[in-house]
Amino acid sequence: EIVQVYVKKKDDEGGPLKTLRGFKRVSLSAGKTTEAVISLAASAFEFYDRKQLKMAVVSGVYELWYGNSSDPSHLKKTEIVIQ
């Protein structure tokens, strides 16, 4: 399996729906589960900031989507706040 992590800046009008920011390949036998740890650098939260006219990490709520497919029905979601 390949576990994928997508990031989206919440309330980012015109921004991407989700952007692949990390992934990890894990070996599993059929029917088994495991834990995958994927570290994200600060740059994983960079999106185009229209005020600064450049890529930047800005404060706000970010959605993290994770799972084994980019299909929204196969992803789980959590939110984090960057201040």
PAMAR-68438 format. One record per atom (N, C-alpha, C): residue in one letter; atom name; z, y, x; residue number from 1. Coordinates in pm, whole numbers, plus 50000, padded with zeros to 5 digits. Layout:
% residues N
<atom rest="a" atom="CA" Z="Z" Y="Y" X="X" nr="NUM"/>
...
//
This chain:
% residues 83
<atom rest="e" atom="N" Z="50000" Y="49881" X="50084" nr="1"/>
<atom rest="e" atom="CA" Z="50000" Y="50000" X="50000" nr="1"/>
<atom rest="e" atom="C" Z="50000" Y="50123" X="50088" nr="1"/>
<atom rest="i" atom="N" Z="49945" Y="50231" X="50033" nr="2"/>
<atom rest="i" atom="CA" Z="49954" Y="50361" X="50099" nr="2"/>
<atom rest="i" atom="C" Z="50028" Y="50454" X="50004" nr="2"/>
<atom rest="v" atom="N" Z="50146" Y="50496" X="50046" nr="3"/>
<atom rest="v" atom="CA" Z="50225" Y="50589" X="49967" nr="3"/>
<atom rest="v" atom="C" Z="50177" Y="50730" X="50000" nr="3"/>
<atom rest="q" atom="N" Z="50150" Y="50807" X="49896" nr="4"/>
<atom rest="q" atom="CA" Z="50094" Y="50941" X="49914" nr="4"/>
<atom rest="q" atom="C" Z="50190" Y="51045" X="49856" nr="4"/>
<atom rest="v" atom="N" Z="50196" Y="51163" X="49921" nr="5"/>
<atom rest="v" atom="CA" Z="50278" Y="51274" X="49874" nr="5"/>
<atom rest="v" atom="C" Z="50187" Y="51396" X="49856" nr="5"/>
<atom rest="y" atom="N" Z="50191" Y="51450" X="49736" nr="6"/>
<atom rest="y" atom="CA" Z="50113" Y="51569" X="49703" nr="6"/>
<atom rest="y" atom="C" Z="50209" Y="51683" X="49674" nr="6"/>
<atom rest="v" atom="N" Z="50169" Y="51805" X="49711" nr="7"/>
<atom rest="v" atom="CA" Z="50252" Y="51923" X="49688" nr="7"/>
<atom rest="v" atom="C" Z="50172" Y="52023" X="49607" nr="7"/>
<atom rest="k" atom="N" Z="50241" Y="52088" X="49513" nr="8"/>
<atom rest="k" atom="CA" Z="50181" Y="52194" X="49432" nr="8"/>
<atom rest="k" atom="C" Z="50283" Y="52305" X="49419" nr="8"/>
<atom rest="k" atom="N" Z="50240" Y="52428" X="49440" nr="9"/>
<atom rest="k" atom="CA" Z="50329" Y="52542" X="49416" nr="9"/>
<atom rest="k" atom="C" Z="50326" Y="52569" X="49267" nr="9"/>
<atom rest="k" atom="N" Z="50439" Y="52556" X="49203" nr="10"/>
<atom rest="k" atom="CA" Z="50447" Y="52576" X="49059" nr="10"/>
<atom rest="k" atom="C" Z="50416" Y="52722" X="49026" nr="10"/>
<atom rest="d" atom="N" Z="50350" Y="52745" X="48915" nr="11"/>
<atom rest="d" atom="CA" Z="50313" Y="52879" X="48870" nr="11"/>
<atom rest="d" atom="C" Z="50216" Y="52948" X="48965" nr="11"/>
<atom rest="d" atom="N" Z="50137" Y="52872" X="49040" nr="12"/>
<atom rest="d" atom="CA" Z="50036" Y="52928" X="49129" nr="12"/>
<atom rest="d" atom="C" Z="49903" Y="52931" X="49055" nr="12"/>
<atom rest="e" atom="N" Z="49881" Y="53038" X="48980" nr="13"/>
<atom rest="e" atom="CA" Z="49758" Y="53049" X="48902" nr="13"/>
<atom rest="e" atom="C" Z="49637" Y="53050" X="48995" nr="13"/>
<atom rest="g" atom="N" Z="49542" Y="52966" X="48966" nr="14"/>
<atom rest="g" atom="CA" Z="49421" Y="52957" X="49048" nr="14"/>
<atom rest="g" atom="C" Z="49438" Y="52871" X="49172" nr="14"/>
<atom rest="g" atom="N" Z="49560" Y="52824" X="49198" nr="15"/>
<atom rest="g" atom="CA" Z="49584" Y="52740" X="49315" nr="15"/>
<atom rest="g" atom="C" Z="49543" Y="52596" X="49286" nr="15"/>
<atom rest="p" atom="N" Z="49547" Y="52512" X="49388" nr="16"/>
<atom rest="p" atom="CA" Z="49509" Y="52371" X="49370" nr="16"/>
<atom rest="p" atom="C" Z="49604" Y="52298" X="49276" nr="16"/>
<atom rest="l" atom="N" Z="49553" Y="52200" X="49203" nr="17"/>
<atom rest="l" atom="CA" Z="49635" Y="52120" X="49113" nr="17"/>
<atom rest="l" atom="C" Z="49739" Y="52041" X="49191" nr="17"/>
<atom rest="k" atom="N" Z="49698" Y="51986" X="49305" nr="18"/>
<atom rest="k" atom="CA" Z="49789" Y="51919" X="49397" nr="18"/>
<atom rest="k" atom="C" Z="49713" Y="51899" X="49528" nr="18"/>
<atom rest="t" atom="N" Z="49787" Y="51899" X="49637" nr="19"/>
<atom rest="t" atom="CA" Z="49727" Y="51888" X="49769" nr="19"/>
<atom rest="t" atom="C" Z="49797" Y="51776" X="49846" nr="19"/>
<atom rest="l" atom="N" Z="49719" Y="51682" X="49900" nr="20"/>
<atom rest="l" atom="CA" Z="49776" Y="51573" X="49979" nr="20"/>
<atom rest="l" atom="C" Z="49839" Y="51631" X="50105" nr="20"/>
<atom rest="r" atom="N" Z="49969" Y="51608" X="50123" nr="21"/>
<atom rest="r" atom="CA" Z="50040" Y="51665" X="50238" nr="21"/>
<atom rest="r" atom="C" Z="50108" Y="51559" X="50324" nr="21"/>
<atom rest="g" atom="N" Z="50106" Y="51434" X="50282" nr="22"/>
<atom rest="g" atom="CA" Z="50164" Y="51328" X="50362" nr="22"/>
<atom rest="g" atom="C" Z="50131" Y="51192" X="50305" nr="22"/>
<atom rest="f" atom="N" Z="50130" Y="51092" X="50392" nr="23"/>
<atom rest="f" atom="CA" Z="50106" Y="50955" X="50347" nr="23"/>
<atom rest="f" atom="C" Z="50162" Y="50858" X="50450" nr="23"/>
<atom rest="k" atom="N" Z="50184" Y="50735" X="50405" nr="24"/>
<atom rest="k" atom="CA" Z="50234" Y="50631" X="50494" nr="24"/>
<atom rest="k" atom="C" Z="50189" Y="50496" X="50442" nr="24"/>
<atom rest="r" atom="N" Z="50139" Y="50413" X="50532" nr="25"/>
<atom rest="r" atom="CA" Z="50099" Y="50277" X="50498" nr="25"/>
<atom rest="r" atom="C" Z="50221" Y="50186" X="50512" nr="25"/>
<atom rest="v" atom="N" Z="50245" Y="50105" X="50409" nr="26"/>
<atom rest="v" atom="CA" Z="50354" Y="50008" X="50414" nr="26"/>
<atom rest="v" atom="C" Z="50299" Y="49871" X="50377" nr="26"/>
<atom rest="s" atom="N" Z="50351" Y="49768" X="50442" nr="27"/>
<atom rest="s" atom="CA" Z="50310" Y="49631" X="50413" nr="27"/>
<atom rest="s" atom="C" Z="50407" Y="49569" X="50314" nr="27"/>
<atom rest="l" atom="N" Z="50352" Y="49513" X="50207" nr="28"/>
<atom rest="l" atom="CA" Z="50434" Y="49452" X="50102" nr="28"/>
<atom rest="l" atom="C" Z="50375" Y="49320" X="50057" nr="28"/>
<atom rest="s" atom="N" Z="50460" Y="49226" X="50027" nr="29"/>
<atom rest="s" atom="CA" Z="50416" Y="49104" X="49960" nr="29"/>
<atom rest="s" atom="C" Z="50405" Y="49135" X="49810" nr="29"/>
<atom rest="a" atom="N" Z="50325" Y="49059" X="49741" nr="30"/>
<atom rest="a" atom="CA" Z="50306" Y="49081" X="49597" nr="30"/>
<atom rest="a" atom="C" Z="50440" Y="49076" X="49524" nr="30"/>
<atom rest="g" atom="N" Z="50463" Y="49175" X="49438" nr="31"/>
<atom rest="g" atom="CA" Z="50584" Y="49180" X="49357" nr="31"/>
<atom rest="g" atom="C" Z="50706" Y="49236" X="49428" nr="31"/>
<atom rest="k" atom="N" Z="50694" Y="49273" X="49554" nr="32"/>
<atom rest="k" atom="CA" Z="50807" Y="49325" X="49631" nr="32"/>
<atom rest="k" atom="C" Z="50805" Y="49478" X="49631" nr="32"/>
<atom rest="t" atom="N" Z="50919" Y="49537" X="49662" nr="33"/>
<atom rest="t" atom="CA" Z="50930" Y="49682" X="49675" nr="33"/>
<atom rest="t" atom="C" Z="50993" Y="49715" X="49809" nr="33"/>
<atom rest="t" atom="N" Z="50974" Y="49838" X="49852" nr="34"/>
<atom rest="t" atom="CA" Z="51035" Y="49885" X="49975" nr="34"/>
<atom rest="t" atom="C" Z="51051" Y="50036" X="49965" nr="34"/>
<atom rest="e" atom="N" Z="51122" Y="50092" X="50060" nr="35"/>
<atom rest="e" atom="CA" Z="51140" Y="50237" X="50064" nr="35"/>
<atom rest="e" atom="C" Z="51050" Y="50292" X="50174" nr="35"/>
<atom rest="a" atom="N" Z="50981" Y="50400" X="50144" nr="36"/>
<atom rest="a" atom="CA" Z="50897" Y="50467" X="50243" nr="36"/>
<atom rest="a" atom="C" Z="50952" Y="50607" X="50264" nr="36"/>
<atom rest="v" atom="N" Z="50976" Y="50643" X="50389" nr="37"/>
<atom rest="v" atom="CA" Z="51024" Y="50777" X="50422" nr="37"/>
<atom rest="v" atom="C" Z="50908" Y="50855" X="50482" nr="37"/>
<atom rest="i" atom="N" Z="50876" Y="50967" X="50418" nr="38"/>
<atom rest="i" atom="CA" Z="50766" Y="51051" X="50464" nr="38"/>
<atom rest="i" atom="C" Z="50822" Y="51190" X="50488" nr="38"/>
<atom rest="s" atom="N" Z="50822" Y="51232" X="50612" nr="39"/>
<atom rest="s" atom="CA" Z="50872" Y="51366" X="50647" nr="39"/>
<atom rest="s" atom="C" Z="50760" Y="51467" X="50631" nr="39"/>
<atom rest="l" atom="N" Z="50793" Y="51580" X="50571" nr="40"/>
<atom rest="l" atom="CA" Z="50696" Y="51687" X="50553" nr="40"/>
<atom rest="l" atom="C" Z="50737" Y="51807" X="50639" nr="40"/>
<atom rest="a" atom="N" Z="50644" Y="51856" X="50718" nr="41"/>
<atom rest="a" atom="CA" Z="50668" Y="51976" X="50798" nr="41"/>
<atom rest="a" atom="C" Z="50668" Y="52098" X="50706" nr="41"/>
<atom rest="a" atom="N" Z="50721" Y="52208" X="50753" nr="42"/>
<atom rest="a" atom="CA" Z="50721" Y="52332" X="50675" nr="42"/>
<atom rest="a" atom="C" Z="50580" Y="52370" X="50633" nr="42"/>
<atom rest="s" atom="N" Z="50482" Y="52340" X="50716" nr="43"/>
<atom rest="s" atom="CA" Z="50342" Y="52375" X="50684" nr="43"/>
<atom rest="s" atom="C" Z="50291" Y="52301" X="50561" nr="43"/>
<atom rest="a" atom="N" Z="50358" Y="52194" X="50520" nr="44"/>
<atom rest="a" atom="CA" Z="50318" Y="52121" X="50398" nr="44"/>
<atom rest="a" atom="C" Z="50336" Y="52207" X="50274" nr="44"/>
<atom rest="f" atom="N" Z="50413" Y="52314" X="50286" nr="45"/>
<atom rest="f" atom="CA" Z="50440" Y="52403" X="50173" nr="45"/>
<atom rest="f" atom="C" Z="50366" Y="52536" X="50184" nr="45"/>
<atom rest="e" atom="N" Z="50268" Y="52542" X="50275" nr="46"/>
<atom rest="e" atom="CA" Z="50187" Y="52661" X="50290" nr="46"/>
<atom rest="e" atom="C" Z="50075" Y="52660" X="50186" nr="46"/>
<atom rest="f" atom="N" Z="50062" Y="52770" X="50117" nr="47"/>
<atom rest="f" atom="CA" Z="49952" Y="52792" X="50025" nr="47"/>
<atom rest="f" atom="C" Z="49904" Y="52935" X="50043" nr="47"/>
<atom rest="y" atom="N" Z="49787" Y="52965" X="49994" nr="48"/>
<atom rest="y" atom="CA" Z="49733" Y="53100" X="50012" nr="48"/>
<atom rest="y" atom="C" Z="49816" Y="53199" X="49931" nr="48"/>
<atom rest="d" atom="N" Z="49868" Y="53300" X="49999" nr="49"/>
<atom rest="d" atom="CA" Z="49949" Y="53403" X="49936" nr="49"/>
<atom rest="d" atom="C" Z="49861" Y="53527" X="49918" nr="49"/>
<atom rest="r" atom="N" Z="49833" Y="53561" X="49793" nr="50"/>
<atom rest="r" atom="CA" Z="49744" Y="53673" X="49763" nr="50"/>
<atom rest="r" atom="C" Z="49805" Y="53808" X="49805" nr="50"/>
<atom rest="k" atom="N" Z="49937" Y="53817" X="49812" nr="51"/>
<atom rest="k" atom="CA" Z="50001" Y="53943" X="49854" nr="51"/>
<atom rest="k" atom="C" Z="49983" Y="53966" X="50004" nr="51"/>
<atom rest="q" atom="N" Z="49998" Y="53858" X="50082" nr="52"/>
<atom rest="q" atom="CA" Z="49984" Y="53870" X="50227" nr="52"/>
<atom rest="q" atom="C" Z="49841" Y="53848" X="50275" nr="52"/>
<atom rest="l" atom="N" Z="49756" Y="53796" X="50186" nr="53"/>
<atom rest="l" atom="CA" Z="49617" Y="53763" X="50217" nr="53"/>
<atom rest="l" atom="C" Z="49607" Y="53661" X="50331" nr="53"/>
<atom rest="k" atom="N" Z="49697" Y="53563" X="50329" nr="54"/>
<atom rest="k" atom="CA" Z="49694" Y="53457" X="50430" nr="54"/>
<atom rest="k" atom="C" Z="49775" Y="53337" X="50380" nr="54"/>
<atom rest="m" atom="N" Z="49762" Y="53226" X="50451" nr="55"/>
<atom rest="m" atom="CA" Z="49841" Y="53107" X="50421" nr="55"/>
<atom rest="m" atom="C" Z="49986" Y="53135" X="50460" nr="55"/>
<atom rest="a" atom="N" Z="50079" Y="53099" X="50372" nr="56"/>
<atom rest="a" atom="CA" Z="50220" Y="53125" X="50398" nr="56"/>
<atom rest="a" atom="C" Z="50307" Y="53035" X="50312" nr="56"/>
<atom rest="v" atom="N" Z="50428" Y="53013" X="50358" nr="57"/>
<atom rest="v" atom="CA" Z="50530" Y="52947" X="50277" nr="57"/>
<atom rest="v" atom="C" Z="50607" Y="53059" X="50210" nr="57"/>
<atom rest="v" atom="N" Z="50604" Y="53061" X="50078" nr="58"/>
<atom rest="v" atom="CA" Z="50675" Y="53167" X="50004" nr="58"/>
<atom rest="v" atom="C" Z="50781" Y="53103" X="49915" nr="58"/>
<atom rest="s" atom="N" Z="50881" Y="53180" X="49883" nr="59"/>
<atom rest="s" atom="CA" Z="50988" Y="53126" X="49799" nr="59"/>
<atom rest="s" atom="C" Z="50934" Y="53091" X="49661" nr="59"/>
<atom rest="g" atom="N" Z="50997" Y="52992" X="49601" nr="60"/>
<atom rest="g" atom="CA" Z="50956" Y="52950" X="49468" nr="60"/>
<atom rest="g" atom="C" Z="50980" Y="52802" X="49446" nr="60"/>
<atom rest="v" atom="N" Z="50931" Y="52754" X="49333" nr="61"/>
<atom rest="v" atom="CA" Z="50947" Y="52614" X="49295" nr="61"/>
<atom rest="v" atom="C" Z="50820" Y="52538" X="49334" nr="61"/>
<atom rest="y" atom="N" Z="50840" Y="52425" X="49399" nr="62"/>
<atom rest="y" atom="CA" Z="50729" Y="52340" X="49442" nr="62"/>
<atom rest="y" atom="C" Z="50745" Y="52203" X="49376" nr="62"/>
<atom rest="e" atom="N" Z="50636" Y="52148" X="49329" nr="63"/>
<atom rest="e" atom="CA" Z="50635" Y="52013" X="49273" nr="63"/>
<atom rest="e" atom="C" Z="50589" Y="51916" X="49381" nr="63"/>
<atom rest="l" atom="N" Z="50662" Y="51807" X="49396" nr="64"/>
<atom rest="l" atom="CA" Z="50623" Y="51699" X="49486" nr="64"/>
<atom rest="l" atom="C" Z="50587" Y="51580" X="49400" nr="64"/>
<atom rest="w" atom="N" Z="50466" Y="51533" X="49414" nr="65"/>
<atom rest="w" atom="CA" Z="50416" Y="51417" X="49341" nr="65"/>
<atom rest="w" atom="C" Z="50401" Y="51304" X="49443" nr="65"/>
<atom rest="y" atom="N" Z="50448" Y="51184" X="49410" nr="66"/>
<atom rest="y" atom="CA" Z="50439" Y="51074" X="49506" nr="66"/>
<atom rest="y" atom="C" Z="50409" Y="50943" X="49434" nr="66"/>
<atom rest="g" atom="N" Z="50337" Y="50857" X="49505" nr="67"/>
<atom rest="g" atom="CA" Z="50300" Y="50727" X="49451" nr="67"/>
<atom rest="g" atom="C" Z="50190" Y="50664" X="49534" nr="67"/>
<atom rest="n" atom="N" Z="50128" Y="50560" X="49479" nr="68"/>
<atom rest="n" atom="CA" Z="50027" Y="50487" X="49555" nr="68"/>
<atom rest="n" atom="C" Z="49884" Y="50519" X="49512" nr="68"/>
<atom rest="s" atom="N" Z="49866" Y="50631" X="49441" nr="69"/>
<atom rest="s" atom="CA" Z="49734" Y="50670" X="49392" nr="69"/>
<atom rest="s" atom="C" Z="49737" Y="50818" X="49362" nr="69"/>
<atom rest="s" atom="N" Z="49621" Y="50882" X="49361" nr="70"/>
<atom rest="s" atom="CA" Z="49616" Y="51023" X="49323" nr="70"/>
<atom rest="s" atom="C" Z="49611" Y="51041" X="49172" nr="70"/>
<atom rest="d" atom="N" Z="49595" Y="50932" X="49099" nr="71"/>
<atom rest="d" atom="CA" Z="49591" Y="50936" X="48953" nr="71"/>
<atom rest="d" atom="C" Z="49728" Y="50983" X="48900" nr="71"/>
<atom rest="p" atom="N" Z="49732" Y="51093" X="48824" nr="72"/>
<atom rest="p" atom="CA" Z="49860" Y="51144" X="48774" nr="72"/>
<atom rest="p" atom="C" Z="49945" Y="51040" X="48700" nr="72"/>
<atom rest="s" atom="N" Z="49882" Y="50944" X="48635" nr="73"/>
<atom rest="s" atom="CA" Z="49959" Y="50842" X="48562" nr="73"/>
<atom rest="s" atom="C" Z="50030" Y="50746" X="48656" nr="73"/>
<atom rest="h" atom="N" Z="49993" Y="50745" X="48786" nr="74"/>
<atom rest="h" atom="CA" Z="50056" Y="50657" X="48884" nr="74"/>
<atom rest="h" atom="C" Z="50155" Y="50731" X="48974" nr="74"/>
<atom rest="l" atom="N" Z="50174" Y="50859" X="48950" nr="75"/>
<atom rest="l" atom="CA" Z="50260" Y="50941" X="49034" nr="75"/>
<atom rest="l" atom="C" Z="50393" Y="50973" X="48967" nr="75"/>
<atom rest="k" atom="N" Z="50497" Y="50985" X="49048" nr="76"/>
<atom rest="k" atom="CA" Z="50626" Y="51034" X="49001" nr="76"/>
<atom rest="k" atom="C" Z="50640" Y="51176" X="49054" nr="76"/>
<atom rest="k" atom="N" Z="50723" Y="51257" X="48988" nr="77"/>
<atom rest="k" atom="CA" Z="50733" Y="51397" X="49026" nr="77"/>
<atom rest="k" atom="C" Z="50879" Y="51438" X="49044" nr="77"/>
<atom rest="t" atom="N" Z="50900" Y="51524" X="49142" nr="78"/>
<atom rest="t" atom="CA" Z="51029" Y="51591" X="49159" nr="78"/>
<atom rest="t" atom="C" Z="50998" Y="51736" X="49197" nr="78"/>
<atom rest="e" atom="N" Z="51096" Y="51821" X="49185" nr="79"/>
<atom rest="e" atom="CA" Z="51077" Y="51963" X="49219" nr="79"/>
<atom rest="e" atom="C" Z="51180" Y="52004" X="49322" nr="79"/>
<atom rest="i" atom="N" Z="51139" Y="52096" X="49409" nr="80"/>
<atom rest="i" atom="CA" Z="51232" Y="52156" X="49504" nr="80"/>
<atom rest="i" atom="C" Z="51215" Y="52307" X="49497" nr="80"/>
<atom rest="v" atom="N" Z="51318" Y="52378" X="49537" nr="81"/>
<atom rest="v" atom="CA" Z="51314" Y="52524" X="49539" nr="81"/>
<atom rest="v" atom="C" Z="51324" Y="52569" X="49684" nr="81"/>
<atom rest="i" atom="N" Z="51232" Y="52654" X="49726" nr="82"/>
<atom rest="i" atom="CA" Z="51236" Y="52713" X="49859" nr="82"/>
<atom rest="i" atom="C" Z="51275" Y="52859" X="49841" nr="82"/>
<atom rest="q" atom="N" Z="51379" Y="52898" X="49913" nr="83"/>
<atom rest="q" atom="CA" Z="51427" Y="53037" X="49900" nr="83"/>
<atom rest="q" atom="C" Z="51394" Y="53117" X="50023" nr="83"/>
//
